[in-house]
Amino acid sequence: MASTACIPSVPAPGDALGLRARARGALLGLAVGDAMGAPAENLKPSEIRARWGRITGYVADRPAGTDDTEYAIFSGLLLARHGSALTPAHVEAAWHELIADRAEGPFRGAGFSERGTLENLRRGLAAPISAQHRHAWSDGLAMRAAPHGVFAAGRPDEAARLAAIDGSVSHDGEGIHGGRAVAAGVAAAMAGAPVVTVVAAALAVVPDDSWTARSLRRAVTAAHLGERAVRAAVVIGGYPWTDLAPEAVALAFGAYAAADGDFEQAVLTAVNMGRDADTTAAVAGALAGATQGVDAIPGPWADAITPARGSCLPAMAGHHVLDVADLLTPPEDTGAREPRGPASDSYVLAPNNETETPA
């Protein structure tokens, strides 16, 4: 595995961006990619071209985030409460209180991995048994892993550890590997690491012989040839499932590498490759947003992102990704990492005085 020892724990002194700008870029970038990619989900590039030509911005009249954004908010708020002390029991309790034991929105728990998890939880199964369903290899953890990288800025191993704890309720195997890779990549980008180091950080936290690692290596090797080459290097033609974690994570990192970390190009490359476009663009947006900061996101794209509507998770309605980003990063004028924000009776926002959240 590649070494991550050269990644600084925080942005270097004099870094014009700082943690807050990178955190906001990462989570707003995730939401932008999700909203822009949603209409292209499950489509082939030829189908995208037939409908819209090349997508260069939002194609929906009212762009909005999907389950990707709402689950990322869910994980971010949970992490803001528990920090590095997060346990599978905390995650399981939050799934019950905020999702499984409540009425669901129209998405009914979202993807197949989430539906399988909710069915198991409602049957009384606990983690990790709750993750034993037919879609534990999906990208459902990868889509919500960016907050762990934001929290553990410059600490890819810690970000990957937290993502795996989060995923223990819903994923296994390649599904966990995909989430770990995304969390580690975002953590490296949060410290101002160059693209090649961000990729190395992701590869360092997954087994060398895993499907995720093989796909990721193929994607970034082909990146200099453009999006068609990236897609051809990763996608298994005719395979019906587009939410495979090894495929989606590799396409996202491939788009990020092909764009050399540029936010606009990373997101548009991911969107125009189709497949699970909301997730691939969300992950690419998180990586590039952490790399370039929130000001790299075009104003019209950023302005379209409103507080979550709760379409999938009603309990997340009203939460904005920028507020989550602020909760996961220390105030710029102090070094302390403390959850902050308005007082709330919500499980995830209530202060947790029993658990320390170290910097």
Wavefront OBJ file of the C-alpha trace (Angstrom):
o trace
v 0.000 0.000 0.000
v 1.107 3.574 -0.657
v 2.472 5.632 2.193
v 0.487 8.547 3.565
v 3.232 9.736 5.891
v 3.903 12.806 3.738
v 0.383 14.200 4.194
v 0.366 17.115 6.664
v -2.191 16.968 9.458
v -3.547 20.421 8.639
v -3.137 22.911 5.781
v 0.326 24.465 5.765
v 0.793 27.867 7.426
v -0.174 30.537 4.970
v -2.616 28.282 3.126
v -5.059 30.830 1.728
v -7.943 28.398 1.958
v -7.838 26.967 5.465
v -9.919 24.130 6.855
v -13.268 25.917 6.841
v -13.091 26.841 3.150
v -12.015 23.324 2.223
v -14.709 21.743 4.414
v -17.383 23.897 2.854
v -16.014 23.129 -0.582
v -16.092 19.396 0.107
v -19.664 19.144 1.360
v -21.151 21.785 -0.920
v -19.258 20.123 -3.760
v -20.846 16.816 -2.822
v -24.323 18.332 -2.901
v -23.691 20.091 -6.218
v -22.414 16.906 -7.828
v -25.356 14.933 -6.475
v -27.937 17.425 -7.761
v -26.258 17.799 -11.152
v -25.731 14.093 -11.649
v -29.185 12.934 -10.553
v -30.913 13.351 -13.954
v -28.110 11.358 -15.631
v -28.234 8.470 -13.164
v -28.286 5.027 -14.823
v -27.834 6.515 -18.306
v -25.161 5.731 -20.877
v -23.094 8.601 -22.320
v -24.916 8.151 -25.623
v -28.268 8.552 -23.867
v -27.022 11.666 -22.079
v -25.900 13.185 -25.379
v -29.224 12.349 -27.015
v -31.161 14.169 -24.292
v -28.982 17.147 -23.451
v -25.852 17.126 -25.587
v -22.957 17.472 -23.179
v -24.164 18.426 -19.712
v -22.479 21.678 -18.653
v -24.686 22.615 -15.708
v -27.977 21.719 -14.090
v -30.519 20.220 -16.466
v -33.359 19.928 -13.935
v -35.746 22.843 -13.390
v -35.407 22.518 -9.621
v -32.054 20.829 -8.944
v -31.928 19.098 -5.602
v -29.833 16.583 -3.764
v -30.899 12.966 -3.538
v -30.288 10.337 -0.882
v -26.551 10.924 -1.366
v -26.756 14.384 0.167
v -29.236 13.452 2.870
v -27.236 10.442 4.039
v -24.046 12.546 3.996
v -25.801 15.083 6.235
v -26.947 12.238 8.478
v -23.405 10.878 8.821
v -21.933 14.354 9.266
v -24.296 15.272 12.075
v -23.701 11.950 13.792
v -19.956 12.491 13.534
v -20.288 16.038 14.866
v -21.876 14.594 17.981
v -19.492 11.713 18.662
v -16.285 12.583 16.822
v -13.471 10.055 17.077
v -15.362 8.220 19.824
v -17.951 7.049 17.266
v -18.943 3.394 17.691
v -21.149 0.986 15.719
v -23.659 1.228 18.567
v -23.911 5.004 18.050
v -24.483 4.521 14.344
v -27.045 1.780 14.844
v -28.959 3.860 17.398
v -29.071 6.807 14.989
v -30.320 4.614 12.141
v -33.141 3.437 14.395
v -34.072 6.818 15.851
v -33.762 8.930 12.722
v -34.621 6.484 9.936
v -35.843 2.958 10.722
v -38.276 3.859 13.476
v -39.793 6.805 11.598
v -41.994 7.125 8.543
v -39.792 7.289 5.456
v -39.966 9.786 2.630
v -40.849 8.974 -0.984
v -37.422 7.392 -1.585
v -38.300 4.783 1.077
v -34.795 4.499 2.448
v -33.094 5.126 -0.907
v -30.877 2.497 -2.547
v -30.944 -1.260 -2.222
v -28.208 -1.338 0.443
v -30.154 1.095 2.610
v -33.414 -0.792 2.108
v -31.772 -4.069 3.045
v -30.234 -2.476 6.113
v -33.528 -0.988 7.246
v -35.309 -4.309 6.798
v -32.676 -6.054 8.924
v -32.743 -3.374 11.624
v -36.528 -3.557 11.830
v -36.236 -7.311 12.260
v -34.058 -6.680 15.307
v -30.692 -7.495 13.745
v -27.701 -5.498 14.984
v -24.441 -4.476 13.316
v -22.584 -6.104 11.660
v -25.345 -8.646 10.941
v -27.590 -5.791 9.771
v -25.199 -5.372 6.829
v -25.717 -8.942 5.639
v -27.935 -8.344 2.633
v -27.499 -8.652 -1.124
v -26.146 -5.157 -1.705
v -23.480 -4.724 0.955
v -21.038 -3.994 -1.903
v -22.898 -0.856 -3.014
v -21.641 2.737 -3.044
v -24.067 3.712 -0.279
v -21.214 4.185 2.194
v -18.967 5.933 -0.330
v -21.675 8.529 -0.962
v -21.776 9.504 2.730
v -18.067 9.129 3.569
v -16.841 12.663 2.755
v -17.777 14.085 6.199
v -15.315 11.677 7.813
v -12.544 13.090 5.649
v -13.594 16.626 6.535
v -13.517 15.862 10.248
v -10.193 13.996 10.100
v -8.444 16.519 7.848
v -4.904 15.395 7.097
v -5.474 12.034 8.827
v -6.539 9.589 6.101
v -6.179 6.525 8.320
v -8.479 8.047 10.947
v -10.977 9.136 8.318
v -11.032 5.607 6.894
v -11.466 4.103 10.367
v -14.471 6.319 11.090
v -16.029 5.565 7.700
v -15.718 1.835 8.357
v -17.449 2.255 11.721
v -20.230 4.226 10.038
v -20.525 1.552 7.359
v -20.571 -1.413 9.728
v -24.352 -1.109 10.031
v -25.038 -1.151 6.292
v -22.048 -2.438 4.296
v -19.396 -5.109 4.076
v -16.424 -6.024 1.891
v -16.058 -3.827 -1.168
v -18.750 -1.510 0.161
v -16.541 -0.743 3.159
v -13.444 -0.422 0.983
v -15.169 2.192 -1.182
v -16.180 4.279 1.810
v -12.712 4.083 3.326
v -11.123 5.208 0.042
v -13.383 8.245 -0.271
v -12.930 9.288 3.360
v -9.147 8.983 3.124
v -9.000 10.878 -0.168
v -11.044 13.756 1.198
v -8.913 13.849 4.359
v -5.774 14.211 2.236
v -7.367 16.877 0.039
v -8.430 18.776 3.155
v -4.739 19.150 4.034
v -3.907 20.624 0.643
v -2.345 17.459 -0.785
v -1.861 17.325 -4.577
v -4.045 15.042 -6.670
v -1.481 12.250 -6.860
v -1.202 12.189 -3.060
v -4.976 12.227 -2.638
v -5.185 9.131 -4.829
v -2.322 7.486 -2.943
v -4.114 8.150 0.359
v -7.221 6.392 -0.942
v -5.252 3.393 -2.168
v -3.334 3.139 1.107
v -6.436 2.287 3.141
v -7.828 -0.529 0.966
v -6.326 -3.957 0.244
v -4.044 -3.967 -2.803
v -5.820 -6.961 -4.328
v -9.351 -5.678 -3.738
v -11.725 -4.921 -6.602
v -11.842 -1.323 -5.355
v -8.056 -0.895 -5.533
v -7.779 -2.526 -8.950
v -10.542 -0.362 -10.386
v -9.156 2.793 -8.825
v -5.698 2.141 -10.229
v -7.111 1.507 -13.706
v -9.157 4.700 -13.576
v -6.364 7.031 -12.556
v -3.932 5.391 -14.987
v -6.334 6.191 -17.827
v -7.201 9.669 -16.520
v -4.801 11.549 -18.798
v -6.704 10.140 -21.783
v -10.016 11.673 -20.695
v -13.426 10.558 -19.522
v -14.077 7.952 -22.235
v -10.857 6.171 -21.346
v -11.660 6.301 -17.634
v -15.095 4.842 -18.201
v -13.778 2.129 -20.500
v -11.130 1.168 -17.964
v -13.635 0.659 -15.158
v -17.151 -0.172 -16.353
v -18.030 -3.797 -17.059
v -20.162 -3.604 -20.196
v -23.642 -5.004 -19.772
v -23.415 -5.364 -16.008
v -26.832 -4.252 -14.696
v -25.860 -2.731 -11.357
v -24.537 0.824 -11.570
v -24.140 1.336 -7.818
v -21.149 -0.958 -7.365
v -18.743 0.685 -4.936
v -15.606 -0.393 -6.858
v -16.988 1.080 -10.069
v -18.495 4.280 -8.682
v -15.500 5.147 -6.512
v -13.080 4.486 -9.379
v -15.109 6.626 -11.792
v -15.196 9.450 -9.244
v -11.453 9.381 -8.616
v -10.866 9.026 -12.351
v -12.925 12.135 -13.028
v -11.080 14.005 -10.277
v -7.685 12.935 -11.657
v -8.651 13.661 -15.277
v -9.566 17.197 -14.195
v -6.348 17.531 -12.154
v -8.484 18.526 -9.186
v -10.401 21.308 -10.990
v -13.883 21.448 -9.497
v -15.986 22.227 -12.551
v -14.249 19.728 -14.797
v -14.240 16.975 -12.174
v -17.984 17.212 -11.612
v -18.886 17.543 -15.296
v -16.645 14.623 -16.229
v -18.324 12.421 -13.647
v -21.821 13.495 -14.682
v -21.254 12.891 -18.389
v -19.939 9.364 -17.793
v -23.403 8.328 -16.616
v -23.840 5.105 -14.625
v -24.463 6.053 -10.946
v -23.897 9.678 -11.897
v -25.295 11.306 -8.771
v -22.885 9.374 -6.560
v -19.841 9.579 -8.832
v -20.312 13.329 -9.270
v -20.957 13.770 -5.543
v -17.682 12.022 -4.657
v -15.734 13.837 -7.379
v -17.259 17.114 -6.152
v -16.253 16.376 -2.565
v -12.672 15.598 -3.551
v -12.312 18.648 -5.819
v -14.167 20.906 -3.388
v -11.769 19.945 -0.605
v -8.840 20.521 -2.974
v -9.889 23.928 -4.292
v -12.172 25.268 -1.574
v -15.703 26.580 -1.671
v -14.902 29.593 -3.877
v -14.080 27.240 -6.762
v -17.741 26.245 -7.006
v -19.528 28.446 -9.573
v -22.010 30.784 -7.920
v -25.094 29.582 -9.813
v -24.237 25.998 -8.948
v -23.751 26.811 -5.270
v -26.837 29.011 -5.015
v -29.083 26.181 -6.173
v -28.219 24.106 -3.105
v -30.807 24.703 -0.402
v -31.417 22.971 2.914
v -32.287 19.306 2.495
v -35.901 18.662 1.617
v -36.127 15.369 3.485
v -37.297 13.567 0.355
v -35.494 10.417 1.442
v -34.851 11.026 5.143
v -37.517 13.346 6.608
v -35.395 13.835 9.745
v -32.758 15.591 7.641
v -35.155 18.220 6.290
v -33.924 21.764 6.920
v -30.255 20.886 7.400
v -27.807 22.546 5.003
v -24.497 20.953 4.026
v -22.650 24.194 4.811
v -23.857 24.056 8.405
v -22.611 20.478 8.650
v -19.233 21.539 7.266
v -18.972 24.206 9.957
v -19.860 21.691 12.674
v -17.053 19.395 11.544
v -14.287 22.014 11.499
v -12.851 24.201 14.240
v -13.491 27.943 14.227
v -10.727 29.602 12.231
v -9.512 31.681 15.160
v -9.055 28.794 17.617
v -7.515 25.373 17.308
v -10.326 23.620 19.147
v -12.516 21.121 17.375
v -15.932 21.355 18.979
v -19.377 20.730 17.565
v -21.009 24.112 17.253
v -24.270 25.503 16.023
v -27.731 26.375 17.306
v -29.124 24.506 20.253
v -31.304 21.646 19.165
v -33.184 18.698 20.579
v -32.103 16.623 17.612
v -30.196 13.481 18.512
v -27.210 14.352 16.372
v -26.962 18.042 17.228
v -27.419 17.848 20.978
v -24.145 18.394 22.850
v -22.600 15.167 24.002
v -20.879 15.945 27.288
v -19.900 12.334 27.884
v -17.654 12.053 24.828
v -14.550 14.010 23.967
v -13.976 14.905 20.359
v -10.214 15.335 19.976
v -8.630 17.512 17.323
l 1 2 3 4 5 6 7 8 9 10 11 12 13 14 15 16 17 18 19 20 21 22 23 24 25 26 27 28 29 30 31 32 33 34 35 36 37 38 39 40 41 42 43 44 45 46 47 48 49 50 51 52 53 54 55 56 57 58 59 60 61 62 63 64 65 66 67 68 69 70 71 72 73 74 75 76 77 78 79 80 81 82 83 84 85 86 87 88 89 90 91 92 93 94 95 96 97 98 99 100 101 102 103 104 105 106 107 108 109 110 111 112 113 114 115 116 117 118 119 120 121 122 123 124 125 126 127 128 129 130 131 132 133 134 135 136 137 138 139 140 141 142 143 144 145 146 147 148 149 150 151 152 153 154 155 156 157 158 159 160 161 162 163 164 165 166 167 168 169 170 171 172 173 174 175 176 177 178 179 180 181 182 183 184 185 186 187 188 189 190 191 192 193 194 195 196 197 198 199 200 201 202 203 204 205 206 207 208 209 210 211 212 213 214 215 216 217 218 219 220 221 222 223 224 225 226 227 228 229 230 231 232 233 234 235 236 237 238 239 240 241 242 243 244 245 246 247 248 249 250 251 252 253 254 255 256 257 258 259 260 261 262 263 264 265 266 267 268 269 270 271 272 273 274 275 276 277 278 279 280 281 282 283 284 285 286 287 288 289 290 291 292 293 294 295 296 297 298 299 300 301 302 303 304 305 306 307 308 309 310 311 312 313 314 315 316 317 318 319 320 321 322 323 324 325 326 327 328 329 330 331 332 333 334 335 336 337 338 339 340 341 342 343 344 345 346 347 348 349 350 351 352 353 354 355 356 357 358 359
